[in-house]
């Protein structure tokens, strides 16, 4: 809070979150928005709309707030590579633990950690002893991950992300979590992300 203004300007304030209360705070006070949990372009557009409505009600320019995303996906050249990535326990654990049970139910699946699992805020050592994690991994339904997690080739990932851009996204960071499946996947992860970004630039003209 003691930061001095640089060239007469204070640092921009960016807010992260996707719940109704946080979206209102971002609209009233922030310069940029990083969502925490948006699962389709339509969902992104709805939450961005809530941010902009709150900004307008506060007398701010709703278009002055920069919409962003840190977009977690799995980039695989083909179905065989995707299947190999999804076999990795770390991949399964990461996506299951960050996904709320309520969201999984929307897609027609039961959550391996129970109906009351809330996602990020429940990831604690107390809630996840080793035995519970191992039991969870045995219950993971791969189809549930494929419904929720964006996946495909670099070109397919770019086309999916285009939907978010059309919904208002302006700043993005693609995170290929396939790299967590092991060294042979990590070795090519950065190039896959670059390929997706190049394809996205091509689609944008």
Helices and strands as residue ranges (DSSP letters): E 14-16, H 20-29, E 32-34, H 41-57, G 62-64, E 66-75, H 79-86, H 89-98, H 101-106, G 120-122, H 130-139, H 142-148, E 150-152, H 154-166, E 171-176, G 177-181, H 183-204
